[in-house]
Amino acid sequence: EANNEEKKPITFYLELNVSESEVVGNIVGKLNLTEGSHFDGSLENALIVNSIGQIIVSKQLDFEKEENFKITIYEKDLRRPSWFAKIEVSFNILDVNDEPPVISGMPEFLVIDEKQVGKVVASLSVEDKDTANPFFLRWIFSTPFELSDCFSISNSGDLDLEKYPENIFSGEIRVVASDNVK
C-alpha cells in the first residue's frame, strides 16, 4: 500500500499569459527540467516545450479561436523511474485589437425634416471579431457642435432625432465604435 502511495505523481500547476501577437519561434518562458522530462503534447499545440525546457511559440496564436489551453510535462527521477512529477502549464492568450469594430448602416447623407423629431433616422450595427471583449458605441459630433443636442444613439444603434436643428443647414455626424481593447 505504501509503495503505491510513492508512485503517485506530484503535480505542479503553472499559469502563464502570452500575447496573441507573439511571433512564431519566440521563446515565451523557460522551465528548469532534468534529463528525464518529456513533453506530453503534440506539435499541433501553439506552444511547445523543447528538450531544454524552453517554451516556444510554434504557430500563430489567435485569441478569437482559442483563449487558453494546457500542456503537460512529466519529470521523472532517473534514479527511481517509478517516481515522477507532473507539471500542468495553463496558457492564457491575451487579446490584441487585431480586429477593429466595423460600423454599418450610417447613410452617406442624412436628410431630415421637422416631422422626424422623436423618430429613428438611421439604424446602425457594429460587427467586432474580437468577440471576447464587449464593445460599446459612443458618438462624437463634428462641426457644427450644436448638432450634439439634436441627436441621440441607443445601445442598440438607433440614431434618434431628438429635436430639429434650427438655423443649421448642414453638419457632419460622426459615429465611432470602440471595443475597449488596447
C-alpha positions in Angstrom: 0.0 0.0 0.0 2.8 2.4 0.9 4.5 1.5 -2.4 1.5 2.7 -4.4 1.5 5.9 -2.5 5.1 6.6 -3.6 4.2 6.2 -7.2 1.5 9.0 -7.3 2.9 12.0 -9.1 3.4 15.3 -7.5 1.5 17.8 -9.7 2.6 21.4 -10.1 0.3 24.0 -11.7 1.6 27.0 -13.6 -0.3 29.7 -15.4 1.3 32.0 -18.0 -0.1 34.8 -20.1 1.0 35.0 -23.7 0.0 37.8 -26.1 -1.6 36.6 -29.4 0.9 39.0 -31.1 3.9 36.8 -30.2 6.0 35.8 -33.2 6.3 32.2 -34.2 9.7 31.0 -32.9 9.8 33.3 -29.9 10.7 31.9 -26.5 8.0 32.9 -24.1 9.1 31.0 -21.0 11.6 28.6 -19.5 11.1 25.6 -17.3 14.1 24.1 -15.5 13.8 20.4 -16.4 16.1 17.4 -15.9 17.0 14.8 -18.4 14.1 12.6 -17.5 11.5 15.1 -18.6 9.2 14.8 -21.6 6.6 17.0 -23.1 3.2 15.3 -23.3 1.7 17.2 -26.2 1.5 17.4 -29.9 3.3 19.6 -32.3 -0.2 20.8 -33.2 -0.1 22.9 -30.0 0.6 26.6 -30.4 3.3 26.4 -27.7 5.7 23.6 -27.3 8.5 22.8 -24.8 11.8 21.8 -26.2 14.3 19.4 -24.6 16.0 22.2 -22.6 12.7 23.5 -21.2 12.2 26.5 -23.4 8.5 27.3 -24.1 8.4 28.2 -27.8 5.6 29.7 -29.9 5.2 27.0 -32.7 2.3 28.5 -34.6 0.4 31.9 -34.7 -1.7 32.4 -31.6 -5.2 33.7 -32.1 -7.3 34.7 -29.1 -10.5 34.6 -31.2 -10.0 30.9 -31.9 -8.5 29.8 -28.6 -8.5 31.8 -25.4 -6.4 29.3 -23.4 -5.0 25.8 -23.4 -2.9 23.5 -21.3 0.2 21.4 -21.8 1.6 18.7 -19.5 5.2 17.9 -18.8 6.3 14.8 -16.9 9.5 14.9 -14.9 11.0 11.5 -14.0 13.5 10.7 -11.3 16.3 8.8 -13.2 17.4 7.1 -10.0 13.9 5.9 -9.2 11.9 5.6 -12.5 8.6 5.0 -10.7 8.9 8.5 -9.2 7.8 11.4 -11.3 6.2 14.8 -11.1 3.6 16.2 -13.4 3.7 19.9 -14.5 0.5 21.3 -15.9 1.0 24.6 -17.6 -2.1 26.7 -18.5 -1.6 29.4 -21.1 -4.0 32.4 -21.3 -3.8 34.0 -24.7 -4.1 37.8 -24.3 -6.1 39.6 -26.9 -4.8 42.5 -29.0 -7.0 44.7 -31.1 -6.3 42.9 -34.4 -10.0 43.1 -35.5 -11.3 46.6 -35.0 -15.1 47.0 -34.9 -16.9 48.0 -38.2 -20.0 50.1 -38.3 -22.6 49.7 -40.9 -25.9 51.4 -41.6 -24.8 55.0 -41.5 -26.0 56.8 -44.6 -23.6 58.9 -46.5 -26.1 61.7 -46.5 -28.9 62.1 -43.9 -31.8 64.4 -44.9 -34.1 65.3 -42.0 -37.2 67.4 -41.6 -39.3 68.5 -38.6 -41.7 65.6 -38.9 -38.9 63.1 -37.9 -38.4 64.6 -34.4 -38.7 61.7 -31.9 -38.1 59.1 -34.6 -35.2 56.8 -35.6 -33.4 58.4 -38.6 -30.8 55.7 -39.0 -30.2 52.2 -37.6 -26.5 51.3 -37.1 -24.9 48.0 -36.4 -21.4 47.1 -35.2 -19.5 43.9 -36.0 -16.5 43.1 -34.0 -14.5 39.9 -34.5 -12.8 40.4 -31.1 -15.8 38.7 -29.7 -14.5 38.1 -26.2 -14.4 41.8 -25.5 -17.7 43.6 -25.3 -17.9 46.7 -27.5 -19.8 49.9 -26.8 -20.9 52.7 -29.1 -20.1 56.2 -28.3 -21.0 59.1 -30.6 -19.0 62.1 -31.4 -20.4 65.1 -33.3 -18.2 67.1 -35.6 -18.9 70.7 -36.9 -21.2 72.3 -36.0 -21.2 71.3 -32.4 -24.9 72.3 -31.9 -25.9 69.0 -33.6 -25.0 67.1 -30.4 -28.2 68.4 -28.7 -30.3 67.2 -31.7 -29.4 63.5 -31.9 -29.0 60.6 -29.5 -27.9 57.0 -30.1 -29.3 54.0 -28.2 -27.3 50.9 -27.1 -28.9 49.0 -30.0 -27.6 51.5 -32.5 -30.7 53.6 -33.3 -29.8 57.2 -34.2 -32.8 59.3 -33.0 -33.6 62.9 -33.9 -34.3 64.5 -30.5 -35.0 68.0 -31.8 -34.9 69.7 -35.1 -31.7 71.7 -35.6 -32.9 75.3 -36.1 -30.7 77.5 -38.3 -28.3 74.7 -39.1 -28.4 73.7 -42.7 -25.6 71.2 -42.8 -23.2 69.4 -40.5 -21.3 66.2 -40.1 -22.3 63.4 -37.7 -19.5 61.0 -37.0 -20.2 57.8 -35.0 -17.3 55.9 -33.5 -17.4 52.3 -32.3 -14.9 51.2 -29.7 -14.3 47.7 -28.2 -12.1 48.7 -25.2 -9.1 46.6 -26.4 -5.8 48.3 -26.2 
